[in-house]
Amino acid sequence: MTIKAYSIEGNGTYAQDVPAFAEALKAAGSEVVLVPGNSRVKRSMPAAALRAGAEVDTNIVDVAVAGETVTVRRWAYRQRILTAFSRAARPWVIVTDPALFGEICAKLGVTPEALPAAAAPADTRTTVNGVQAAGDGGESTIRPDAKLLFVAGAGWTKKQADGAVHLDEAAKAIKGFISKSGASLGSSKSLVDMPEAAAAFTFMSHMNQVGQTGSTPRHAKGLATCCHGEEPHVVGWRFINERRAVNLDANCGWAQGKADVLYVADAFAVMDKVNELLG
Ligand SMILES: Cc1cc2nc3c(=O)[nH]c(=O)nc-3n(C[C@H](O)[C@H](O)[C@H](O)COP(=O)(O)OP(=O)(O)OC[C@H]3O[C@@H](n4cnc5c(N)ncnc54)[C@H](O)[C@@H]3O)c2cc1C
């Protein structure tokens, strides 16, 4: 197993560093290359690895070598799960946490070399042929400037009183309200993770998720519908001042001091009426 480590300090532009790093990776001829994940490396090394035909992984906190197998560790899911994985592909560029680079090199018995700086090759300048508007790719439901955040929860996809699910009616009620009111659309994690909802809820993606592992929007008011008000979700509401929720369950999380007003009601009926009143 050939392992090389480069300490990369100082500064360099993306245009200078990408070709220089790529050349260094090719010249190194090593199966595994270790670099510290400082801002310069994070900015340019992934593109350099692509140019050099190498695989690259960032934010690595540990590297272990056993024969031909290299295993690395990386935190996932906001530092809640420590994962371990290896790759068969070579060369493999391993970008370590910068604070752990020295320790990892010492553990593997590799002495880092300084990577020589290179001037920008003349042919990297981009010539602009023209400009074309990208468009917004469809209707946007995330509107940071809206006064109201409207949150849809997984209850919209659950069996209702008649024993059936009503995905199309749910989509119509949610979309109708979002377009009539100009509110921004948020979601619970349960709803955006639900593959069966994706076909009907095309206006919603993981980008809409509010909460601990989602966004923390800053709207003046919030209205949660069919959402239980679990702590990992409501923590994303910490900058939302006036909070209301519609839930069939009078003991849902919102009732535990998390909302100012809880309407114990059927959100399908409530939102249909609201949409009717909005015209
Ligand atoms: C580490 C970790 C991180 C997490 N991060 C997040 C996060 O960032 N964001 C997030 O949202 N969640 C997060 N979760 C998940 C969270 O704990 C909850 O599981 C999730 O928020 C529940 O989503 P929900 O309220 O939409 O669905 P459910 O818990 O299924 O609740 C559905 C609600 O809909 C109500 N309902 C059903 N039909 C109707 C109707 N007709 N009218 C009115 N109400 C109705 C039900 O009474 C029920 O209360 C995280 C969990 C963990 C462990």
The ligand as an ORCA input file, in Angstrom:
! r2SCAN-3c Opt
* xyz 0 1
  C     -32.242     12.895     15.486
  C     -33.598     13.245     14.946
  C     -33.727     14.371     14.178
  C     -34.976     14.727     13.663
  N     -35.073     15.857     12.922
  C     -36.284     16.265     12.514
  C     -36.433     17.494     11.771
  O     -35.458     18.202     11.474
  N     -37.678     17.854     11.385
  C     -38.785     17.084     11.653
  O     -39.886     17.471     11.268
  N     -38.664     15.932     12.334
  C     -37.446     15.495     12.755
  N     -37.350     14.301     13.412
  C     -38.550     13.435     13.477
  C     -39.535     13.859     14.558
  O     -39.125     13.315     15.798
  C     -40.934     13.358     14.234
  O     -40.909     11.978     13.986
  C     -41.568     14.027     13.028
  O     -41.426     15.414     13.100
  C     -43.048     13.655     13.002
  O     -43.624     14.192     11.830
  P     -45.158     14.530     11.734
  O     -45.575     15.326     12.916
  O     -45.398     15.123     10.390
  O     -45.864     13.083     11.711
  P     -46.644     12.228     12.792
  O     -45.871     12.116     14.064
  O     -47.075     10.997     12.087
  O     -47.929     13.114     13.145
  C     -49.009     13.284     12.271
  C     -50.032     14.127     12.992
  O     -51.090     14.424     12.104
  C     -52.283     14.462     12.854
  N     -53.388     14.326     11.900
  C     -53.709     13.254     11.110
  N     -54.771     13.551     10.355
  C     -55.133     14.811     10.644
  C     -56.165     15.674     10.191
  N     -57.052     15.305      9.279
  N     -56.241     16.926     10.722
  C     -55.372     17.334     11.669
  N     -54.358     16.565     12.130
  C     -54.249     15.330     11.632
  C     -52.143     13.330     13.850
  O     -52.994     13.557     14.965
  C     -50.671     13.413     14.214
  O     -50.473     14.213     15.368
  C     -36.105     13.926     13.923
  C     -35.978     12.781     14.711
  C     -34.736     12.435     15.214
  C     -34.621     11.200     16.045
*
